[in-house]
Amino acid sequence: MLKNKFERLELKEDEYIELVHLFVLTSRSDINKLQSAINSNDTEKVSMIAHSLKGAAVNLGLEEFFELAKIIEEKARDGQLEKTAETAYIFQNKLDGIADIINS
Amino acid sequence: MKKILVVDNHPMMLKFMSNLLEKKGHQVLTAPDGLSALDILKTHIPDVIFVDLIMPNISGDKLCRIIRSKPELRDVFLVILSAIAVEDELNLSDYKADACIAKGPFNKMAEHIFTVLEKIDDLQSEGLLREILGREQLYGRQITKELLELKNHYEATLNNISEGILELTPELKIVYANPAAISIIGIPEESLLSRDFTKLFLEKHQDMLNYLTDNFKGRKKMVIHEGPFEINNNQVIINIIPIKDDEYNPILVILKNVTLQKQMEAQLQHAQRMEAIGTLAAGVAHEINNPISGIIGYAEILRDCYHQQSPDIDIPKRIIKEADRIADIVKNLLSFARDRQEEKSPAHIEDILSSSLGLIEKRLLKDGIQLSVDISNPLPEINVRSHEIQQVFLNILNNAHYGLNQNSLKFGGKNFLRIKSEMADVEGRNYIRTTFYDSGPGIPLNILNKICDPFFSTKPPGKGTGLGLSISHGIINNHEGRLLFETVEGEYTKVIVDLPVNTDG
């Protein structure tokens, strides 16, 4: 699954894995911040963080993550923080999934 | 090989950029925010800088402007690296950047980065690139736009409030300043950002500020200090608010400019003190007057007992002379204290001035003082007690004469006294302003607020009573005028007398 992605981005496999690794690390801490922002009802901050997640996903050509981050950003903007929290949870699970792939 | 600095807050982006550029043999430095970038730029001058726009601790747009304000970095090729850039209908010249690359899939970005790097060498002769590469990889355009609008909305608010607002890192480096803060501090934004906050203040305030900021580190508590702290000739109250967040823990500082308020308080205090002294002086003068008449009376009796040729007759005569001196001082004191209700009458400032000058002009000229009088004609009449104003002018002239003579040993021949009368509009009211500008030794700042106090004198004992300016002050106040001093020690003194123009006709 990752193979065609790094080829499409004209990167070597080990380079790509290194970048995805950083993506996972940064996104995990972003998701933590996102959750505390949801808890304090700070919708601006939620959409800011989602925006940054979205940008990183685009860089790596990770469409699924891009779509999820986009939903988080839109829902936060509409004030639907419950929906946002659900999607953030899915995002986090997907992060774990991709982390397993690059670690193996 | 080029020296390249990449500034972005996402570790992945920094890694991608350094891999990409190092593979091509470039030397790459990275920084996670604007503040660290400025730190690196203190010791390194790169050929190219890639800057993200949205970053903590000095955003990309500000970083670009700071870079361009530094002479040693003026020729650095500056590339903006941001998704925001595409949305903002970005004007590269606003950021003083040379090119912009939109963030997108890494392969596309790599392509644009190489395009830019290849073009740099040609551009040196052709002029700047000034174009945005990668516009076609737009995504989420609408939402980004909203994000920007939100940012602009907050900025508009911060730009228009009268309090100065600063954002500091926990290390007390300034990373944001609104326009009010910039004007209070008096340092342009480009050189203000990344500075140490406490270093802006005089040494005497620094310990207090360090104590204040240390005191709440880690605690979520606001500190207000009435100070006032002095900065750029302004007096400010400082409000320090630590912001608890998961990452940066910034510190917000609110500067409230209380200069005017403090000045008014000082004026009021001075006025109250003068009034108290006036009352006291009137009482003392009255009490002294009676025994003085007694002393003079008895001394006269004593004098009359002596034979005119007796050598001892000198003693009662001296008693009378000295007692007369006391009586004079008391009379002066009374005129300071008493709100004399003598009638005012219309007069021309020119006439008053020339009668005062007539008494002293010859002495000024004899001491080699260059005297000039400039009265812009025709000035309206003022409603005054002429002899009182004459006394004030004479007093000021005497002081100037004394000061200039102190000076003459040092700069012989350069002494001047320039007198000018003109119209002045103060807070919507018309005044005639007479300025006495002398090149004397000036008034030391530490005594400036005391010179109108009774019995305060800088002259040696016996030369002055210390009553001249306090009486003048009282007289001018009774005329609803203003007596002002402008002075630079060692250079000049300007005494300004404002008298209200006769508006009754």
Contacts between the chains, C-beta under 8 A, distances in Angstrom:
chain1	res1	chain2	res2	distance
A	8	B	105	7.7
A	8	B	107	6.8
A	9	B	105	6.1
A	9	B	106	4.7
A	9	B	107	4.5
A	10	B	106	7.8
A	10	B	107	4.4
A	10	B	110	6.7
A	11	B	106	6.4
A	11	B	107	7.6
A	15	B	19	5.7
A	18	B	15	6.4
A	18	B	19	7.8
A	19	B	12	5.4
A	19	B	15	6.0
A	19	B	16	5.7
A	19	B	106	7.6
A	22	B	11	4.9
A	22	B	12	4.1
A	22	B	15	5.5
A	23	B	12	5.1
A	25	B	11	7.3
A	26	B	10	6.2
A	26	B	11	5.6
A	26	B	12	6.2
A	32	B	246	7.4
A	33	B	246	5.3
A	33	B	247	7.1
A	36	B	246	6.3
A	44	B	150	6.6
A	47	B	143	7.7
A	47	B	147	7.0
A	48	B	147	7.1
A	51	B	140	7.8
A	51	B	143	7.3
A	51	B	144	7.1
A	51	B	147	6.1
A	52	B	10	7.0
A	54	B	139	7.6
A	54	B	140	6.4
A	55	B	10	7.6
A	55	B	83	5.4
A	55	B	103	5.7
A	56	B	10	5.9
A	56	B	12	5.8
A	56	B	13	7.6
A	58	B	83	8.0
A	58	B	103	7.1
A	58	B	104	6.0
A	58	B	105	6.4
A	58	B	137	7.8
A	58	B	139	6.0
A	59	B	12	6.9
A	59	B	13	6.9
A	59	B	16	7.1
A	59	B	103	6.6
A	59	B	104	7.3
A	59	B	105	6.6
A	59	B	106	5.4
A	59	B	109	7.3
A	60	B	12	7.6
A	60	B	105	7.9
A	60	B	106	6.9
A	61	B	105	5.2
A	61	B	106	7.6
A	66	B	139	7.6
A	70	B	140	6.1
A	70	B	143	7.8
A	73	B	140	7.4
A	73	B	143	5.8
A	74	B	143	6.8
A	77	B	143	7.0
A	77	B	146	6.8
